[in-house]
Amino acid sequence: MSGIEAIGVVEPRDRIGVRWREEGFVEPADFVEGTSYLADIELWDLGRREVRERKLGQIISFWTRAAAKSWTNMLDPLSRCCGSRLPGELLQTLLTVEDIASIDQPPQPDVATGAAINLVLDQVPPLNAVSRRCSGHRNNRQRA
């Protein structure tokens, strides 16, 4: 049995990212007009960097005119455009733009893991340290 159930057109709801879905945003209408949201916008791979930069400029120009409070222009190798504090009505509109692959919440640092690591520099093993057991095993293999 194949994993593909159907092939269809990408709908605005398909552009809602995983983090938003985990928070219950599954339809464009779930973004409330007049409420601002932090959002990362990822473009499809549009080919050459110049093409991506031009499309990115068009999107930023659009949301600047649409009263986005602030934005950050960042074009990385993945063609991602990061925005911040976008109003719900603007997110609803951006979800309809075909050149946009997804819109999601920005990644958050994993502070729980960071707080759990209490590494003391004096206890860090030397760089490239290999235990005797490991080095002996490796030498046995080389002799065989």
C-alpha positions in Angstrom: 0.0 0.0 0.0 1.3 3.4 -0.9 1.7 6.3 1.5 0.3 8.8 -1.0 -3.5 9.0 -0.7 -4.2 11.9 -3.1 -2.5 14.6 -5.1 -4.0 18.0 -5.1 -3.5 21.8 -5.0 -1.8 23.3 -1.9 -4.6 25.1 0.0 -4.0 28.0 2.4 -4.6 25.7 5.4 -1.8 23.4 4.1 0.7 26.3 4.6 0.0 26.5 8.3 3.2 25.1 10.0 3.5 22.4 12.6 4.0 24.6 15.6 0.8 26.6 14.8 -1.1 23.3 14.3 0.1 22.1 17.7 -1.5 25.3 19.1 -4.8 24.6 17.4 -4.4 26.9 14.3 -5.6 24.6 11.5 -7.6 27.1 9.3 -6.7 30.6 8.1 -9.7 31.9 10.0 -8.1 30.8 13.3 -5.8 33.8 13.0 -7.9 36.5 14.6 -8.1 39.9 12.9 -6.5 42.7 15.0 -4.3 40.2 16.9 -0.6 40.1 16.2 1.4 36.9 15.8 5.1 36.1 15.6 5.6 34.3 12.4 8.3 32.7 10.2 7.5 32.6 6.5 9.3 30.0 4.3 9.2 30.4 0.5 9.3 27.5 -1.9 12.6 27.0 -3.7 12.1 29.5 -6.5 15.4 28.8 -8.2 18.2 31.4 -8.4 18.9 33.7 -5.4 17.9 36.8 -7.4 14.4 35.3 -8.0 14.0 34.5 -4.3 15.3 38.0 -3.3 12.8 39.6 -5.7 9.9 37.6 -4.4 11.0 38.2 -0.8 11.1 42.0 -1.5 7.5 41.8 -2.9 6.2 40.0 0.1 7.9 42.4 2.6 6.6 45.4 0.6 3.1 43.9 0.8 3.1 43.3 4.5 4.8 46.7 5.2 1.9 48.4 3.3 -0.5 46.2 5.3 0.7 47.7 8.6 2.9 44.9 9.9 4.5 46.4 13.0 8.0 45.1 12.4 9.8 42.7 10.2 13.2 41.2 9.6 14.5 40.4 6.2 16.6 37.3 6.2 17.1 35.1 3.2 18.9 32.0 4.1 19.9 29.0 2.0 16.4 27.5 2.7 14.7 30.6 1.2 13.2 31.6 4.5 11.8 35.0 5.2 11.3 35.8 8.8 8.6 38.2 10.0 7.4 39.4 13.3 4.2 40.8 14.8 2.1 40.2 11.8 -1.6 40.9 12.2 -4.0 38.0 11.9 -5.7 39.4 8.8 -2.3 39.7 7.1 -1.5 36.1 8.0 -4.8 35.0 6.5 -3.8 36.7 3.2 -0.3 35.5 3.2 -1.5 31.9 3.5 -3.0 32.3 0.0 0.3 33.3 -1.7 1.4 30.4 -3.9 5.1 31.2 -3.5 4.9 30.7 0.3 5.6 27.1 1.4 4.7 27.5 5.1 4.0 30.0 7.8 4.9 29.0 11.4 5.9 30.2 14.8 9.6 31.0 15.1 11.6 28.2 16.6 12.0 28.5 20.4 15.1 27.6 22.3 14.9 24.4 24.4 15.4 26.1 27.8 14.5 23.0 29.7 17.4 21.1 28.3 19.8 24.0 28.7 18.9 24.4 32.3 19.4 20.7 33.0 23.0 20.8 31.8 25.3 21.9 34.6 28.7 21.4 33.0 31.7 22.6 34.9 34.7 23.5 32.7 37.1 21.8 35.0 35.3 18.5 34.5 35.2 18.6 30.7 37.3 15.8 29.2 40.3 16.8 27.1 39.6 17.3 23.4 40.0 14.1 21.4 40.3 12.0 24.5 39.8 8.3 23.9 39.4 5.8 26.6 42.0 3.0 26.9 39.3 0.5 26.3 38.2 2.1 23.0 41.8 2.6 21.8 42.7 -1.1 22.6 39.7 -2.3 20.7 40.6 -0.2 17.7 44.2 -1.5 17.8 43.0 -5.1 17.9 41.0 -4.6 14.8 43.9 -3.1 13.0 46.1 -6.1 13.8 43.5 -8.6 12.3 
